[in-house]
């Protein structure tokens, strides 16, 4: 069983920065991809950023140039550095690991950006 635990959410003023982390534990043979998604109230969950096994990354257009996804393979941890935050970035942020082809999700961490 794979467990994901996110940390780093909180309240920040517009223009500020936050860093999220997500650590995986349990039986992990092969991580195919690590990603961050977010869901704002009344909206569907959307992809924020993903890093695949080969190291390539992909970002939502709305966060390009402001957010950076990175990973530490030795620690089975993925990070999301968020800079120049905007009120529209307010959402619950969820990490997702694809392990051996199966998606696993964290419980989420709330990011609130005040104007």
TORBAGU-469881 format. One record per residue (C-alpha): y, z, x; residue in one letter. Coordinates in Angstrom, 1 decimal, always signed. Each point is the difference from the previous one (the first is absolute). Example, Ala and Ser with C-alpha at 12.3 -4.5 7.8 and 13.67 -1.06 7.14 Angstrom:
<atom Y="-4.5" Z="+7.8" X="+12.3" kenu="A"/>
<atom Y="+3.4" Z="-0.7" X="+1.4" kenu="S"/>
//
This chain:
<atom Y="+0.0" Z="+0.0" X="+0.0" kenu="X"/>
<atom Y="+3.4" Z="-1.0" X="+1.3" kenu="X"/>
<atom Y="+3.0" Z="+2.3" X="-0.6" kenu="X"/>
<atom Y="+3.6" Z="-1.1" X="+0.6" kenu="X"/>
<atom Y="+2.8" Z="+2.5" X="+0.3" kenu="X"/>
<atom Y="+3.7" Z="-1.1" X="+0.0" kenu="X"/>
<atom Y="+2.9" Z="+2.0" X="+1.3" kenu="X"/>
<atom Y="+3.7" Z="-0.5" X="+0.7" kenu="X"/>
<atom Y="+1.5" Z="-0.7" X="-3.4" kenu="X"/>
<atom Y="+3.2" Z="+1.8" X="-1.2" kenu="X"/>
<atom Y="+3.6" Z="-0.4" X="-1.0" kenu="X"/>
<atom Y="+2.4" Z="-2.0" X="+2.1" kenu="X"/>
<atom Y="+3.5" Z="-1.5" X="-0.5" kenu="X"/>
<atom Y="+0.5" Z="-3.7" X="-0.1" kenu="X"/>
<atom Y="+0.1" Z="-1.4" X="+3.5" kenu="X"/>
<atom Y="-2.2" Z="+2.7" X="+1.4" kenu="X"/>
<atom Y="-3.5" Z="-0.2" X="+1.4" kenu="X"/>
<atom Y="-3.4" Z="+1.5" X="-0.7" kenu="X"/>
<atom Y="-3.4" Z="-0.4" X="+1.6" kenu="X"/>
<atom Y="-3.3" Z="+0.1" X="-1.9" kenu="X"/>
<atom Y="-3.4" Z="+0.5" X="+1.4" kenu="X"/>
<atom Y="-3.5" Z="-0.3" X="-1.4" kenu="X"/>
<atom Y="-3.1" Z="+1.4" X="+1.7" kenu="X"/>
<atom Y="-3.5" Z="-1.0" X="-1.0" kenu="X"/>
<atom Y="-3.0" Z="+2.2" X="+0.4" kenu="X"/>
<atom Y="-3.7" Z="-0.2" X="-1.0" kenu="X"/>
<atom Y="-2.6" Z="-2.6" X="+0.8" kenu="X"/>
<atom Y="+1.9" Z="-3.0" X="+1.4" kenu="X"/>
<atom Y="-1.8" Z="-2.9" X="+1.6" kenu="X"/>
<atom Y="+2.5" Z="-2.8" X="-0.1" kenu="X"/>
<atom Y="+3.5" Z="-0.1" X="-1.2" kenu="X"/>
<atom Y="+0.9" Z="-3.5" X="-1.2" kenu="X"/>
<atom Y="+3.6" Z="+0.7" X="-0.9" kenu="X"/>
<atom Y="+2.5" Z="+2.8" X="-0.5" kenu="X"/>
<atom Y="+2.9" Z="-0.2" X="-2.3" kenu="X"/>
<atom Y="+2.8" Z="+1.6" X="-2.0" kenu="X"/>
<atom Y="+0.7" Z="-0.6" X="-3.6" kenu="X"/>
<atom Y="+2.6" Z="+1.6" X="-2.3" kenu="X"/>
<atom Y="+0.5" Z="+0.5" X="-3.7" kenu="X"/>
<atom Y="+3.3" Z="+0.8" X="-1.6" kenu="X"/>
<atom Y="+0.2" Z="+1.5" X="-3.5" kenu="X"/>
<atom Y="-0.7" Z="-2.7" X="-2.6" kenu="X"/>
<atom Y="-1.0" Z="-2.6" X="+2.5" kenu="X"/>
<atom Y="-3.2" Z="-1.3" X="+1.4" kenu="X"/>
<atom Y="-1.4" Z="+1.0" X="+3.4" kenu="X"/>
<atom Y="+1.2" Z="-2.4" X="+2.7" kenu="X"/>
<atom Y="-0.9" Z="-0.7" X="+3.5" kenu="X"/>
<atom Y="+2.5" Z="+1.3" X="+2.6" kenu="X"/>
<atom Y="-1.7" Z="-0.8" X="+3.3" kenu="X"/>
<atom Y="-3.5" Z="-0.7" X="+1.4" kenu="X"/>
<atom Y="-1.5" Z="-0.1" X="+3.4" kenu="X"/>
<atom Y="-3.4" Z="-1.7" X="+0.3" kenu="X"/>
<atom Y="-2.7" Z="+0.6" X="+2.6" kenu="X"/>
<atom Y="+1.3" Z="-2.6" X="+2.4" kenu="X"/>
<atom Y="+3.4" Z="+1.6" X="+0.1" kenu="X"/>
<atom Y="+2.0" Z="-2.4" X="-2.0" kenu="X"/>
<atom Y="+2.4" Z="+1.3" X="-2.6" kenu="X"/>
<atom Y="+1.4" Z="-1.0" X="-3.3" kenu="X"/>
<atom Y="+3.0" Z="+1.4" X="-1.9" kenu="X"/>
<atom Y="+1.5" Z="-0.3" X="-3.4" kenu="X"/>
<atom Y="+3.2" Z="-2.0" X="+0.1" kenu="X"/>
<atom Y="+2.0" Z="+3.0" X="-1.3" kenu="X"/>
<atom Y="-0.8" Z="+2.1" X="+3.1" kenu="X"/>
<atom Y="-0.1" Z="-2.6" X="+2.8" kenu="X"/>
<atom Y="+2.2" Z="+1.1" X="+2.9" kenu="X"/>
<atom Y="+0.2" Z="+3.6" X="-1.3" kenu="X"/>
<atom Y="-3.6" Z="+1.2" X="-0.1" kenu="X"/>
<atom Y="-2.6" Z="+0.0" X="+2.8" kenu="X"/>
<atom Y="-3.7" Z="+0.6" X="-0.4" kenu="X"/>
<atom Y="-2.0" Z="+1.1" X="+3.0" kenu="X"/>
<atom Y="-3.4" Z="+1.6" X="+0.6" kenu="X"/>
<atom Y="-1.9" Z="+2.3" X="+2.4" kenu="X"/>
<atom Y="-3.6" Z="-1.2" X="-0.1" kenu="X"/>
<atom Y="-1.2" Z="+3.0" X="+2.0" kenu="X"/>
<atom Y="+1.3" Z="+2.3" X="-2.7" kenu="X"/>
<atom Y="-0.8" Z="-2.2" X="-3.0" kenu="X"/>
<atom Y="+3.7" Z="+0.3" X="-1.0" kenu="X"/>
<atom Y="+2.5" Z="-2.4" X="-1.3" kenu="X"/>
<atom Y="+3.8" Z="+0.5" X="+0.1" kenu="X"/>
<atom Y="+3.0" Z="-1.4" X="-1.9" kenu="X"/>
<atom Y="+3.4" Z="+0.4" X="+1.5" kenu="X"/>
<atom Y="+2.6" Z="-0.6" X="-2.6" kenu="X"/>
<atom Y="+3.6" Z="-0.5" X="+1.1" kenu="X"/>
<atom Y="+3.2" Z="-1.0" X="-1.9" kenu="X"/>
<atom Y="-1.5" Z="+1.4" X="-3.2" kenu="X"/>
<atom Y="+1.4" Z="-1.1" X="-3.3" kenu="X"/>
<atom Y="-0.2" Z="+1.7" X="-3.4" kenu="X"/>
<atom Y="-2.3" Z="-2.8" X="-1.2" kenu="X"/>
<atom Y="-2.5" Z="+1.2" X="+2.6" kenu="X"/>
<atom Y="-0.6" Z="+3.1" X="-2.1" kenu="X"/>
<atom Y="-3.7" Z="+0.1" X="-1.0" kenu="X"/>
<atom Y="-3.3" Z="+1.6" X="+0.6" kenu="X"/>
<atom Y="-1.4" Z="-1.4" X="+3.2" kenu="X"/>
<atom Y="-3.8" Z="-0.4" X="+0.3" kenu="X"/>
<atom Y="-2.0" Z="-0.9" X="+3.1" kenu="X"/>
<atom Y="-3.0" Z="-2.2" X="-0.3" kenu="X"/>
<atom Y="-2.8" Z="-0.5" X="+2.4" kenu="X"/>
<atom Y="-2.6" Z="-2.8" X="-0.4" kenu="X"/>
<atom Y="-3.1" Z="+1.4" X="+1.7" kenu="X"/>
<atom Y="-3.1" Z="-2.1" X="+0.2" kenu="X"/>
<atom Y="+1.5" Z="-2.2" X="-2.7" kenu="X"/>
<atom Y="+0.7" Z="+2.9" X="-2.4" kenu="X"/>
<atom Y="+3.5" Z="+1.1" X="-1.0" kenu="X"/>
<atom Y="+0.9" Z="+3.7" X="+0.3" kenu="X"/>
<atom Y="+3.2" Z="+1.5" X="-1.2" kenu="X"/>
<atom Y="+2.0" Z="+3.1" X="+0.8" kenu="X"/>
<atom Y="+1.5" Z="+2.2" X="-2.7" kenu="X"/>
<atom Y="+3.6" Z="-1.1" X="+0.8" kenu="X"/>
<atom Y="+3.1" Z="+1.5" X="+1.4" kenu="X"/>
<atom Y="+3.4" Z="-0.1" X="-1.8" kenu="X"/>
<atom Y="+3.0" Z="-1.6" X="+1.7" kenu="X"/>
<atom Y="+3.3" Z="+0.5" X="-1.7" kenu="X"/>
<atom Y="+3.2" Z="-1.7" X="+1.3" kenu="X"/>
<atom Y="+3.2" Z="+1.3" X="-1.5" kenu="X"/>
<atom Y="+3.1" Z="-2.2" X="-0.2" kenu="X"/>
//
